[in-house]
């Protein structure tokens, strides 16, 4: 309710206009729109104030804001959501059309107009509207009813109606509630929906496609016509408002919960979980509900976004702000008192309003007496909350009472930090005769490094507002019972003759004293030159006497194979001398030279070209064996002649067939001088001449190259 001034002015004008009418004739004018029951229960009169604030159309949802503007969501076919320029609206209704009742008694409408159901611009003195499938109905302030649109079943034939205080239109039916609590009906009757003549004591009617519903003054509901599960309606009680969709009926209970019966094809009767509801509206496929905080919820079919009601925000604001922290207090003479301290204000729509609190009255703490204060705060909608309190000033010379101070023993470690950070005040309480509970004002002091093991004195102090102080001491004993931790002293296997440092990467840490690595003592030794298993004992103690000992096994082994050297692959000349042992040695990390233990398998025939395989093997005293395979090649590689490429020379020019021609062998090296050339070139006669270059190495490998010399 953001424009409260306008709304109040409007409601006063309407009230003056309607003074001559029965109270029930005008049921939705925003006047005193407050949920007055302290226990949160709605009455029928209170529920009437919110009927018409929301309207569920065929594919739309319409919301009326407390400033008289209208919001619409859903399918905009035929412009049925074109309500952005509407103002001064006091009630809305919807089906295929959207209808708005203005505060001056005129009516506006948009949407489907096939049968003239939106032709309402000439209506005057209207106090309520209702929308049917193809017709629109208006209740006039004189108790008569007007209607436009299709009337093939007589649903618009309402000319004889009078003393009407509420109307409800549906698919092809119109219901009217008379001031004496009886009901009239026009339109379809094929399902018995017209059997309302014997109804009495009715306070509200709701019309569905095939049924009529009436809310009785005792909070029960009666049904005429066809409604699925209508039997369940007979058990309804404490109902304060009803609304009908095409095939279902919704009932609002006084506790803000909702019941429903009838067609549930789209979940439109799934309303049992809703709470704090103050208004309901049903359509053919959905149910829309207004909550106490002004927000809207819905259930049913959501074809065109008509149930995306979160976009409405707070349609209305009917709740007062809440004031907190305002209680009567007695304080000591001469103490400090801030009238705002601890006082806050919160509003369901506007949020924190603490800065808007207005305080009347003063407190003089230098004089004894009783001082009244009044706190008032209003939200933007004009809802006002007021609370009063008294502040009593008295003489206070009584010290606070400090209890729960006792000696404590805790283990050293994280628990010390936890205790000092979170638990140092556990079990303590302080009470003052004036200030009451002042436990939060207790302070603690200690000297020295209280985080170390030992016994420490803590002094607790608390003072009241006027300075009366109480102190008490306790002893905190911190016990270190945790042994140091040695790391890195794991069992290990090393090779004989290798280097070993018994302290390498071995460390000790203590929870209280930190690094104790230098304090580690080691007993036992390791002979790295002799195979075996050796035992080392590592021990360390902290200053609290907590001792740790770790036994470590060091195993000296020989798993290193001997190394055979000089067995590289080799190429030798044909018919040359070759000894497979020459230059070959074997050495072991433990046994030393094992050359004389080398075994050779395989042989080399130096008189026959080829590649021969020799296998060398040797084993040390620990059984570690090394095997090497060696390739010996008896020269079978031909020399390579270069520079003997084909060539073209001019007639009668000089030509030397040896120029630029070389030969190289893999073993003999340069054998150019051994090249033999056969064939001749006549430089005086044109033609193509062949030369044959031949060379052989000392192993008899022979290369022949043919060269063409062209004389032009």
C-alpha positions as CSV (number, residue, x, y, z in Angstrom):
1,X,0.0,0.0,0.0
2,X,2.4,2.6,-1.3
3,X,0.0,5.5,-1.9
4,X,-1.8,5.4,1.3
5,X,-2.8,9.1,1.3
6,X,-4.6,8.7,-2.1
7,X,-6.3,5.5,-0.9
8,X,-7.5,7.0,2.4
9,X,-8.9,10.0,0.5
10,X,-10.7,7.7,-1.9
11,X,-12.1,5.5,0.8
12,X,-13.4,8.5,2.8
13,X,-15.2,9.7,-0.4
14,X,-16.7,6.3,-1.1
15,X,-17.8,5.9,2.5
16,X,-19.7,9.3,2.4
17,X,-21.2,8.3,-0.9
18,X,-22.4,5.0,0.4
19,X,-23.7,6.0,3.8
20,X,-27.2,5.2,2.8
21,X,-26.3,1.6,1.6
22,X,-26.2,-1.6,3.7
23,X,-22.6,-2.3,4.8
24,X,-22.3,-5.4,2.6
25,X,-22.9,-3.5,-0.6
26,X,-19.3,-2.2,-0.9
27,X,-16.9,-4.9,-0.2
28,X,-13.5,-3.9,-1.7
29,X,-12.5,-0.2,-1.2
30,X,-9.1,-0.6,0.4
31,X,-10.5,0.9,3.6
32,X,-8.7,-0.2,6.8
33,X,-7.0,-3.0,4.8
34,X,-5.4,-4.6,7.9
35,X,-5.5,-8.2,9.2
36,X,-6.8,-7.1,12.6
37,X,-7.0,-10.4,14.4
38,X,-4.1,-10.7,16.9
39,X,-4.2,-14.5,16.5
40,X,-3.8,-14.2,12.7
41,X,-7.4,-15.6,11.9
42,X,-9.4,-13.9,9.2
43,X,-13.1,-13.1,9.6
44,X,-15.6,-12.9,6.8
45,X,-15.6,-9.1,7.0
46,X,-11.8,-8.9,6.8
47,X,-11.7,-11.4,3.8
48,X,-14.2,-9.3,1.9
49,X,-11.7,-6.4,1.8
50,X,-9.3,-8.4,-0.4
51,X,-11.8,-10.0,-2.8
52,X,-11.3,-8.5,-6.3
53,X,-7.6,-7.8,-5.6
54,X,-6.6,-10.8,-7.8
55,X,-8.4,-12.4,-10.7
56,X,-7.7,-15.6,-12.6
57,X,-8.6,-15.3,-16.2
58,X,-8.8,-18.1,-18.9
59,X,-5.1,-17.5,-19.8
60,X,-4.2,-14.5,-17.6
61,X,-3.7,-13.5,-14.0
62,X,-4.6,-10.0,-13.0
63,X,-3.4,-8.2,-9.9
64,X,-4.7,-5.0,-8.3
65,X,-2.1,-2.9,-6.5
66,X,-2.9,-0.9,-3.5
67,X,-2.2,2.4,-5.4
68,X,-5.0,1.6,-7.8
69,X,-2.9,0.4,-10.7
70,X,-3.2,-3.0,-12.3
71,X,-0.7,-5.7,-13.3
72,X,-1.4,-8.4,-15.9
73,X,0.5,-11.5,-17.1
74,X,-0.2,-14.4,-19.4
75,X,-1.6,-14.6,-23.0
76,X,-2.3,-11.1,-24.5
77,X,-4.8,-12.3,-27.1
78,X,-7.2,-9.5,-28.0
79,X,-5.3,-7.2,-25.7
80,X,-6.6,-8.8,-22.5
81,X,-3.4,-7.7,-20.6
82,X,-3.4,-4.1,-21.9
83,X,-4.0,-2.6,-18.5
84,X,-0.8,-0.5,-18.1
85,X,-2.6,2.8,-18.2
86,X,-5.3,1.9,-15.8
87,X,-5.5,3.9,-12.5
88,X,-7.9,4.4,-9.6
89,X,-9.0,0.8,-9.9
90,X,-10.8,-0.7,-6.8
91,X,-11.6,-4.2,-8.1
92,X,-10.6,-6.5,-11.0
93,X,-12.3,-9.5,-12.7
94,X,-11.3,-11.6,-15.7
95,X,-12.2,-14.4,-18.0
96,X,-11.5,-13.9,-21.8
97,X,-11.9,-10.2,-20.9
98,X,-10.2,-8.1,-18.2
99,X,-12.5,-5.8,-16.2
100,X,-11.6,-3.0,-13.8
101,X,-13.9,-1.1,-11.5
102,X,-12.8,2.5,-11.0
103,X,-13.3,4.4,-7.7
104,X,-15.7,6.8,-9.4
105,X,-18.1,3.9,-10.2
106,X,-17.2,3.6,-13.9
107,X,-15.8,0.5,-15.5
108,X,-13.0,-0.2,-18.0
109,X,-12.5,-3.4,-19.9
110,X,-10.1,-5.0,-22.5
111,X,-9.9,-8.3,-24.2
112,X,-12.2,-10.5,-26.2
113,X,-15.3,-8.5,-27.3
114,X,-17.0,-11.0,-29.7
115,X,-20.4,-10.5,-28.0
116,X,-19.8,-7.0,-26.7
117,X,-18.7,-8.1,-23.3
118,X,-16.3,-5.2,-22.9
119,X,-18.8,-2.6,-23.9
120,X,-19.0,-1.1,-20.4
121,X,-17.8,2.5,-21.0
122,X,-21.3,3.9,-20.3
123,X,-21.7,2.2,-16.9
124,X,-22.0,4.4,-13.8
125,X,-22.5,4.0,-10.1
126,X,-21.0,0.5,-10.2
127,X,-19.7,-1.0,-6.9
128,X,-18.7,-4.5,-8.0
129,X,-18.0,-6.3,-11.3
130,X,-17.7,-10.0,-12.4
131,X,-16.6,-11.6,-15.6
132,X,-18.2,-14.6,-17.3
133,X,-17.2,-16.6,-20.4
134,X,-18.8,-14.2,-22.8
135,X,-20.6,-11.7,-20.6
136,X,-19.7,-9.1,-18.0
137,X,-21.9,-8.2,-15.0
138,X,-21.9,-5.0,-12.9
139,X,-23.5,-4.4,-9.5
140,X,-24.9,-0.9,-9.0
141,X,-24.9,1.0,-5.8
142,X,-28.7,0.9,-5.7
143,X,-28.7,-2.9,-5.6
144,X,-29.6,-3.5,-9.2
145,X,-27.5,-5.3,-11.8
146,X,-26.4,-4.5,-15.4
147,X,-24.9,-6.9,-17.9
148,X,-23.4,-6.9,-21.4
149,X,-22.4,-9.8,-23.7
150,X,-23.9,-13.1,-24.8
151,X,-27.1,-14.1,-23.1
152,X,-28.3,-17.1,-24.9
153,X,-29.1,-18.9,-21.7
154,X,-30.5,-15.8,-20.1
155,X,-27.4,-15.1,-18.1
156,X,-27.6,-11.4,-18.9
157,X,-31.4,-11.1,-18.3
158,X,-31.0,-9.5,-14.9
159,X,-33.4,-6.5,-15.2
160,X,-35.7,-7.5,-12.3
161,X,-33.0,-8.1,-9.8
162,X,-32.8,-5.8,-6.8
163,X,-31.4,-5.6,-3.3
164,X,-28.3,-7.4,-4.6
165,X,-25.1,-7.0,-2.5
166,X,-22.7,-9.4,-4.4
167,X,-22.6,-11.0,-7.9
168,X,-20.7,-13.8,-9.6
169,X,-20.6,-14.7,-13.3
170,X,-19.3,-17.9,-14.9
171,X,-19.5,-19.6,-18.3
172,X,-23.2,-19.2,-18.9
173,X,-24.5,-18.3,-15.5
174,X,-24.9,-15.3,-13.2
175,X,-25.5,-15.5,-9.4
176,X,-26.8,-12.7,-7.2
177,X,-26.6,-12.5,-3.4
178,X,-29.4,-10.5,-1.9
179,X,-29.2,-8.4,1.2
180,X,-31.4,-10.8,3.1
181,X,-29.0,-13.7,2.5
182,X,-31.0,-15.4,-0.2
183,X,-29.7,-16.1,-3.8
184,X,-31.0,-15.5,-7.3
185,X,-29.7,-17.2,-10.5
186,X,-29.9,-16.6,-14.2
187,X,-28.6,-18.7,-17.1
188,X,-28.0,-22.4,-17.6
189,X,-29.9,-24.8,-15.4
190,X,-29.2,-28.2,-17.1
191,X,-27.1,-29.5,-14.2
192,X,-29.3,-28.1,-11.5
193,X,-27.1,-25.1,-10.9
194,X,-30.3,-23.0,-10.6
195,X,-31.6,-24.8,-7.5
196,X,-30.6,-22.0,-5.1
197,X,-34.1,-20.7,-4.2
198,X,-34.2,-22.3,-0.8
199,X,-30.7,-21.1,0.2
200,X,-30.7,-18.8,3.3
201,X,-28.1,-17.1,5.5
202,X,-25.7,-16.8,2.5
203,X,-22.9,-14.3,2.7
204,X,-21.1,-14.9,-0.6
205,X,-21.8,-16.7,-3.9
206,X,-19.6,-18.2,-6.5
207,X,-20.6,-19.5,-10.0
208,X,-19.0,-22.3,-11.9
209,X,-19.8,-23.7,-15.4
210,X,-22.1,-26.4,-14.0
211,X,-22.5,-25.5,-10.4
212,X,-23.4,-22.7,-8.0
213,X,-21.8,-22.3,-4.5
214,X,-22.9,-20.4,-1.5
215,X,-20.9,-19.5,1.6
216,X,-23.0,-19.5,4.7
217,X,-22.5,-17.2,7.7
218,X,-21.4,-20.2,9.8
219,X,-18.4,-20.8,7.6
220,X,-19.9,-23.9,5.7
221,X,-20.5,-24.1,2.0
222,X,-23.6,-25.4,0.0
223,X,-23.5,-26.6,-3.6
224,X,-26.2,-26.8,-6.4
225,X,-25.5,-28.5,-9.7
226,X,-22.6,-30.7,-10.8
227,X,-19.1,-30.4,-9.1
228,X,-16.7,-33.3,-9.0
229,X,-16.0,-34.5,-5.4
230,X,-18.7,-32.2,-4.2
231,X,-19.2,-34.5,-1.2
232,X,-16.0,-33.2,0.3
233,X,-17.4,-29.7,0.4
234,X,-19.9,-30.7,3.0
235,X,-17.0,-31.2,5.5
236,X,-15.6,-27.7,4.9
237,X,-15.7,-25.3,7.9
238,X,-14.4,-22.0,9.0
239,X,-14.5,-20.8,5.4
240,X,-14.4,-17.0,5.0
241,X,-14.3,-16.6,1.2
242,X,-14.9,-18.8,-1.9
243,X,-14.2,-18.5,-5.6
244,X,-15.2,-20.8,-8.5
245,X,-13.4,-21.8,-11.6
246,X,-15.2,-23.5,-14.5
247,X,-15.0,-26.9,-12.9
248,X,-13.6,-26.4,-9.4
249,X,-14.3,-24.5,-6.2
250,X,-11.7,-22.9,-3.8
251,X,-12.4,-22.1,-0.2
252,X,-10.3,-19.8,2.0
253,X,-10.2,-20.8,5.7
254,X,-10.0,-18.4,8.6
255,X,-6.5,-19.7,9.4
256,X,-5.2,-18.7,6.0
257,X,-5.1,-22.2,4.6
258,X,-7.0,-23.2,1.4
259,X,-9.2,-26.1,0.4
260,X,-10.5,-27.1,-3.0
261,X,-12.7,-29.6,-4.8
262,X,-13.6,-30.4,-8.4
263,X,-11.7,-30.8,-11.6
264,X,-8.0,-31.2,-11.1
265,X,-6.8,-31.9,-14.7
266,X,-4.0,-29.3,-14.4
267,X,-3.4,-29.3,-10.6
268,X,-5.6,-26.3,-10.0
269,X,-6.9,-27.9,-6.8
270,X,-3.4,-28.6,-5.5
271,X,-3.6,-25.8,-2.8
272,X,-3.2,-27.7,0.5
273,X,0.4,-26.5,1.0
274,X,-0.4,-22.8,0.8
275,X,-0.5,-20.7,4.0
276,X,-1.1,-17.1,5.1
277,X,-3.6,-16.6,2.3
278,X,-6.1,-13.7,2.4
279,X,-7.8,-13.9,-1.1
280,X,-8.5,-16.6,-3.7
281,X,-9.5,-16.7,-7.3
282,X,-10.3,-19.6,-9.7
283,X,-10.4,-19.9,-13.4
284,X,-11.0,-22.9,-15.8
285,X,-7.4,-24.2,-15.4
286,X,-5.7,-22.4,-12.5
287,X,-6.1,-21.0,-9.0
288,X,-4.5,-17.8,-7.9
289,X,-4.0,-16.8,-4.2
290,X,-3.0,-13.5,-2.5
291,X,-0.8,-13.9,0.6
292,X,-0.9,-11.9,3.8
293,X,2.5,-10.3,2.8
294,X,1.0,-9.0,-0.5
295,X,2.8,-11.6,-2.7
296,X,0.9,-13.9,-5.0
297,X,1.1,-17.7,-5.5
298,X,-0.7,-20.0,-7.9
299,X,-1.3,-23.6,-9.0
300,X,-2.6,-25.2,-12.2
301,X,-1.8,-24.8,-15.9
302,X,0.8,-22.3,-17.1
303,X,0.4,-22.2,-20.8
304,X,1.2,-18.5,-21.4
305,X,3.1,-17.6,-18.3
306,X,-0.1,-16.7,-16.4
307,X,1.2,-18.4,-13.3
308,X,4.5,-16.6,-13.3
309,X,3.1,-14.5,-10.4
310,X,6.5,-13.8,-8.8
311,X,6.7,-10.8,-11.1
312,X,3.9,-9.1,-9.2
313,X,6.1,-8.6,-6.1
314,X,4.0,-7.1,-3.3
315,X,0.6,-6.1,-4.6
316,X,-0.5,-4.6,-1.3
317,X,1.1,-3.8,2.0
318,X,-1.3,-4.3,4.9
319,X,1.0,-5.2,7.8
320,X,2.4,-2.8,10.3
321,X,6.2,-2.7,10.8
322,X,7.5,-4.6,13.8
323,X,9.4,-2.9,16.6
324,X,12.0,-4.9,18.5
325,X,14.1,-4.3,21.7
326,X,11.6,-2.1,23.5
327,X,11.2,-3.2,27.0
328,X,10.8,-1.5,30.4
329,X,14.2,-1.1,32.1
330,X,15.6,-0.1,35.5
331,X,19.1,1.5,35.4
332,X,21.4,2.9,37.9
333,X,21.7,6.6,38.8
334,X,24.5,8.2,36.7
335,X,24.8,5.4,34.2
336,X,24.7,6.0,30.4
337,X,21.5,5.2,28.6
338,X,20.9,5.4,24.9
339,X,17.1,5.4,24.1
340,X,17.9,3.9,20.6
341,X,20.3,1.2,21.7
342,X,19.1,-2.2,20.7
343,X,15.9,-0.9,19.2
344,X,15.1,-1.9,15.6
345,X,12.2,-1.8,13.2
346,X,11.5,-4.2,10.3
347,X,8.8,-4.1,7.7
348,X,7.6,-6.9,5.5
349,X,7.9,-4.8,2.4
350,X,10.2,-1.8,3.1
351,X,12.7,-3.9,5.1
352,X,14.8,-2.2,7.9
353,X,13.1,1.0,9.1
354,X,15.2,1.5,12.2
355,X,16.4,4.9,11.0
356,X,12.7,6.0,10.7
357,X,11.8,5.4,14.3
358,X,10.5,8.5,16.1
359,X,11.0,8.6,19.9
360,X,9.1,10.9,22.2
361,X,10.1,11.4,25.8
362,X,13.5,11.9,27.5
363,X,15.5,10.1,30.2
364,X,17.7,12.0,32.7
365,X,20.1,9.5,34.2
366,X,21.3,12.0,36.7
367,X,18.0,12.0,38.6
368,X,16.1,9.2,40.0
369,X,12.5,8.7,38.7
370,X,10.3,7.0,36.1
371,X,10.6,8.2,32.5
372,X,8.1,7.2,29.8
373,X,9.2,6.8,26.2
374,X,7.1,6.2,23.1
375,X,8.5,4.6,19.9
376,X,6.6,5.1,16.6
377,X,7.5,4.0,13.1
378,X,5.5,4.0,9.8
379,X,6.2,2.2,6.5
380,X,5.8,3.8,3.1
381,X,2.2,2.5,2.9
382,X,1.3,4.4,6.1
383,X,1.0,1.3,8.3
384,X,2.1,2.6,11.8
385,X,3.4,0.7,14.8
386,X,3.7,2.3,18.3
387,X,5.2,0.8,21.5
388,X,5.7,2.6,24.9
389,X,8.2,1.8,27.6
390,X,9.2,3.2,31.0
391,X,12.8,3.7,32.1
392,X,13.3,3.8,35.9
393,X,16.4,5.5,37.4
394,X,17.5,4.2,40.8
395,X,20.6,4.4,43.1
396,X,22.8,1.3,42.4
397,X,25.7,0.4,44.8
398,X,25.4,-3.4,44.5
399,X,28.2,-5.4,42.9
400,X,27.3,-7.9,40.2
401,X,27.4,-11.6,41.1
402,X,30.0,-13.6,39.1
403,X,29.4,-17.4,39.1
404,X,30.9,-20.4,37.4
405,X,34.6,-19.6,37.9
406,X,36.5,-22.8,38.5
407,X,39.9,-24.4,37.9
408,X,40.3,-26.3,34.6
409,X,42.8,-28.8,33.1
410,X,43.1,-29.2,29.4
411,X,45.5,-31.0,27.1
412,X,48.1,-29.1,25.2
413,X,47.5,-28.6,21.4
414,X,44.6,-27.3,19.4
415,X,42.4,-27.5,22.4
416,X,44.4,-24.6,24.0
417,X,43.6,-22.3,21.1
418,X,40.0,-23.5,21.1
419,X,39.7,-22.8,24.8
420,X,41.3,-19.3,24.6
421,X,39.2,-18.4,21.5
422,X,35.9,-20.0,22.2
423,X,35.6,-21.5,25.7
424,X,37.5,-19.3,28.1
425,X,34.2,-18.0,29.3
426,X,32.3,-21.3,29.2
427,X,30.2,-21.9,32.3
428,X,30.5,-18.3,33.5
429,X,27.6,-16.0,34.2
430,X,27.1,-12.6,35.7
431,X,24.0,-11.0,37.1
432,X,23.4,-7.5,38.2
433,X,20.5,-6.3,40.3
434,X,19.8,-3.5,37.9
435,X,21.4,-4.4,34.5
436,X,20.2,-8.0,34.7
437,X,22.3,-10.6,32.8
438,X,25.7,-9.0,32.0
439,X,27.5,-12.2,31.2
440,X,28.7,-10.8,27.9
441,X,30.6,-8.1,29.8
442,X,32.8,-10.5,31.6
443,X,36.5,-10.0,30.7
444,X,39.5,-12.2,31.4
445,X,43.2,-11.5,32.0
446,X,46.3,-13.7,32.4
447,X,50.1,-13.2,32.4
448,X,52.9,-14.9,30.6
449,X,52.6,-17.4,27.7
450,X,49.4,-19.1,28.6
451,X,49.7,-21.3,25.5
452,X,52.6,-23.3,27.0
453,X,52.2,-26.4,29.2
454,X,52.0,-25.5,32.9
455,X,49.6,-23.9,35.4
456,X,48.4,-20.3,34.7
457,X,46.2,-17.9,36.6
458,X,43.2,-16.3,34.9
459,X,41.4,-13.3,36.5
460,X,37.8,-12.7,35.5
461,X,36.2,-9.3,36.0
462,X,32.8,-7.9,35.4
463,X,31.3,-4.4,36.0
464,X,27.8,-3.1,35.8
465,X,26.8,0.1,34.1
466,X,27.6,2.4,37.0
467,X,31.0,0.8,37.7
468,X,30.3,-1.7,40.5
469,X,33.0,-4.4,39.9
470,X,33.4,-8.1,40.8
471,X,36.6,-10.2,40.2
472,X,37.5,-13.9,40.6
473,X,40.5,-16.0,39.7
474,X,40.9,-19.6,38.4
475,X,43.8,-21.8,37.5
476,X,44.3,-23.2,34.0
477,X,46.6,-26.3,33.9
478,X,47.8,-27.2,30.4
479,X,49.1,-30.8,30.2
480,X,51.3,-32.0,27.4
481,X,51.0,-35.8,27.1
482,X,51.8,-36.1,23.5
483,X,55.1,-37.8,22.4
484,X,57.4,-36.2,19.8
485,X,57.1,-37.7,16.3
486,X,60.2,-39.0,14.5
487,X,59.9,-39.1,10.7
488,X,62.2,-40.4,8.0
489,X,63.6,-43.4,10.1
490,X,62.1,-46.0,7.9
491,X,63.7,-49.3,7.0
492,X,66.1,-49.1,4.1
493,X,68.1,-51.3,1.8
494,X,71.4,-50.0,0.4
495,X,74.2,-51.4,-1.8
496,X,77.5,-52.5,-0.4
497,X,80.2,-49.9,-0.5
498,X,77.6,-47.1,-0.9
499,X,77.4,-44.0,1.2
500,X,75.0,-44.0,4.1
501,X,74.2,-41.1,6.6
502,X,72.0,-42.4,9.5
503,X,70.6,-38.8,10.1
504,X,69.8,-38.0,6.5
505,X,66.2,-36.8,6.2
506,X,65.4,-38.0,9.8
507,X,63.6,-35.4,11.8
508,X,61.7,-35.0,15.1
509,X,58.8,-32.6,15.9
510,X,56.9,-32.0,19.1
511,X,53.4,-30.5,19.4
512,X,54.7,-28.1,22.0
513,X,58.4,-27.5,21.4
514,X,58.5,-27.8,17.6
515,X,61.6,-29.1,15.9
516,X,63.6,-31.6,18.1
517,X,65.7,-33.0,15.3
518,X,69.0,-32.0,16.9
519,X,68.0,-33.8,20.1
520,X,67.6,-37.2,18.4
521,X,70.0,-39.9,19.8
522,X,71.0,-42.9,17.6
523,X,72.4,-46.2,18.9
524,X,73.8,-48.9,16.6
525,X,76.0,-48.7,13.5
526,X,76.0,-49.8,9.8
527,X,79.1,-51.3,8.0
528,X,78.4,-50.5,4.4
529,X,81.4,-52.6,3.3
530,X,79.8,-55.8,4.6
531,X,76.5,-57.4,3.6
532,X,74.0,-57.8,6.4
533,X,71.1,-56.4,8.4
534,X,71.9,-53.7,10.9
535,X,69.7,-52.2,13.6
536,X,69.6,-48.5,14.5
537,X,67.5,-47.1,17.4
538,X,66.4,-43.4,17.2
539,X,65.1,-41.8,20.4
540,X,64.0,-38.3,21.4
541,X,62.2,-36.8,24.4
542,X,60.5,-33.4,25.0
543,X,60.8,-31.3,28.1
544,X,57.6,-32.8,29.5
545,X,59.3,-36.2,29.5
546,X,57.3,-37.6,26.6
547,X,59.8,-40.0,24.9
548,X,59.6,-41.6,21.4
549,X,61.8,-44.4,20.1
550,X,61.9,-45.8,16.6
551,X,63.8,-49.0,15.5
552,X,65.2,-48.9,12.0
553,X,66.6,-51.8,9.9
554,X,69.3,-51.1,7.4
555,X,70.0,-53.9,5.0
556,X,73.3,-53.9,3.1
557,X,73.1,-55.9,-0.1
558,X,75.0,-56.4,-3.4
559,X,72.6,-56.3,-6.3
560,X,74.9,-54.4,-8.7
561,X,76.0,-56.4,-11.8
562,X,79.6,-56.5,-12.9
563,X,80.6,-54.1,-15.7
564,X,82.1,-55.5,-18.9
565,X,84.2,-53.0,-20.9
566,X,85.9,-53.1,-24.4
567,X,83.2,-55.2,-26.1
568,X,82.1,-52.6,-28.7
569,X,81.1,-53.9,-32.1
570,X,84.1,-54.0,-34.5
571,X,84.9,-54.5,-38.2
572,X,88.2,-56.2,-39.2
573,X,90.0,-57.0,-42.4
574,X,89.7,-60.3,-44.2
575,X,92.6,-62.7,-43.2
576,X,93.6,-60.4,-40.3
577,X,94.5,-61.6,-36.8
578,X,91.7,-61.2,-34.2
579,X,91.7,-62.1,-30.4
580,X,88.2,-61.8,-28.8
581,X,89.7,-61.2,-25.3
582,X,92.0,-58.4,-26.3
583,X,91.0,-55.1,-24.6
584,X,88.0,-56.7,-22.8
585,X,87.8,-56.4,-19.0
586,X,85.2,-57.0,-16.2
587,X,85.0,-55.1,-12.9
588,X,82.6,-55.5,-9.9
589,X,81.7,-53.1,-7.2
590,X,82.4,-55.6,-4.5
591,X,84.7,-58.3,-6.1
592,X,86.9,-55.9,-8.1
593,X,88.4,-57.3,-11.3
594,X,86.6,-60.3,-12.8
595,X,88.3,-60.2,-16.2
596,X,89.7,-63.6,-15.8
597,X,86.2,-65.0,-15.2
598,X,84.7,-63.7,-18.4
599,X,83.2,-66.5,-20.6
600,X,83.0,-66.1,-24.4
601,X,80.7,-68.0,-26.6
602,X,80.8,-67.8,-30.4
603,X,83.7,-67.6,-32.9
604,X,85.0,-65.3,-35.8
605,X,86.4,-66.7,-39.1
606,X,88.7,-64.0,-40.3
607,X,89.2,-65.8,-43.6
608,X,85.6,-65.4,-44.5
609,X,83.6,-62.2,-44.9
610,X,80.5,-61.9,-42.7
611,X,79.1,-60.7,-39.4
612,X,79.9,-62.9,-36.4
613,X,78.3,-62.8,-32.9
614,X,80.3,-63.2,-29.7
615,X,78.6,-63.4,-26.2
616,X,80.5,-62.3,-23.2
617,X,79.2,-63.2,-19.7
618,X,80.5,-62.8,-16.1
619,X,79.1,-63.5,-12.6
620,X,80.2,-61.8,-9.3
621,X,80.3,-63.5,-5.9
622,X,76.7,-62.4,-5.2
623,X,75.4,-64.1,-8.3
624,X,74.9,-60.8,-10.2
625,X,75.4,-61.7,-13.9
626,X,76.2,-59.5,-16.8
627,X,75.9,-60.6,-20.5
628,X,77.1,-58.5,-23.5
629,X,76.6,-59.4,-27.1
630,X,79.2,-58.2,-29.6
631,X,79.2,-58.0,-33.4
632,X,82.4,-58.6,-35.3
633,X,82.3,-57.9,-39.0
634,X,84.9,-59.4,-41.3
635,X,85.2,-56.7,-44.0
636,X,82.6,-57.1,-46.7
637,X,82.1,-53.4,-47.5
638,X,83.1,-52.2,-50.9
639,X,85.1,-49.0,-51.4
640,X,83.2,-45.9,-52.6
641,X,84.1,-44.1,-55.7
642,X,83.1,-40.4,-55.9
643,X,83.4,-37.8,-58.7
644,X,82.9,-40.2,-61.6
645,X,79.6,-38.7,-62.7
646,X,78.5,-38.5,-66.3
647,X,79.9,-35.3,-68.0
648,X,79.5,-33.3,-71.3
649,X,82.6,-31.5,-72.7
650,X,83.2,-29.4,-75.8
651,X,85.0,-30.7,-78.9
652,X,88.7,-30.3,-78.7
653,X,88.8,-29.3,-75.0
654,X,91.2,-30.8,-72.5
655,X,89.8,-33.7,-70.4
656,X,91.6,-35.7,-67.7
657,X,89.5,-38.8,-66.6
658,X,91.2,-38.8,-63.1
659,X,90.4,-35.2,-62.3
660,X,88.0,-35.0,-59.2
661,X,87.7,-38.8,-58.9
662,X,88.4,-40.3,-55.5
663,X,87.9,-43.6,-53.7
664,X,87.6,-44.4,-50.0
665,X,87.3,-47.6,-48.1
666,X,85.8,-48.2,-44.6
667,X,89.1,-49.9,-43.4
668,X,91.8,-48.9,-45.9
669,X,90.8,-45.3,-46.0
670,X,91.9,-43.4,-49.2
671,X,92.4,-45.8,-52.1
672,X,92.2,-43.2,-54.9
673,X,95.7,-44.3,-56.1
674,X,94.4,-47.8,-56.7
675,X,91.7,-46.7,-59.1
676,X,92.0,-48.3,-62.6
677,X,90.4,-46.7,-65.6
678,X,89.6,-48.5,-68.8
679,X,88.2,-46.9,-72.0
680,X,89.2,-43.7,-73.8
681,X,87.8,-40.3,-74.9
682,X,88.6,-38.8,-78.3
683,X,88.2,-35.1,-77.7
684,X,88.6,-34.4,-81.4
685,X,85.5,-36.3,-82.4
686,X,82.0,-35.8,-81.3
687,X,80.3,-38.8,-79.6
688,X,79.5,-40.6,-76.3
689,X,82.4,-42.4,-74.7
690,X,82.4,-44.9,-71.8
691,X,85.0,-45.0,-69.0
692,X,85.2,-47.8,-66.4
693,X,86.6,-47.0,-63.0
694,X,87.6,-50.0,-60.8
695,X,89.1,-50.1,-57.3
696,X,89.5,-53.0,-54.7
697,X,90.3,-52.8,-51.0
698,X,92.8,-55.0,-49.2
699,X,90.0,-57.5,-48.4
700,X,89.2,-57.9,-52.0
701,X,86.0,-55.9,-52.0
702,X,85.7,-54.5,-55.5
703,X,83.8,-51.5,-56.9
704,X,83.2,-50.7,-60.6
705,X,81.6,-47.4,-61.8
706,X,80.7,-46.7,-65.4
707,X,81.0,-43.1,-66.6
708,X,79.7,-41.5,-69.8
709,X,81.6,-38.6,-71.4
710,X,79.8,-36.8,-74.1
711,X,81.9,-34.7,-76.6
712,X,79.9,-32.0,-78.5
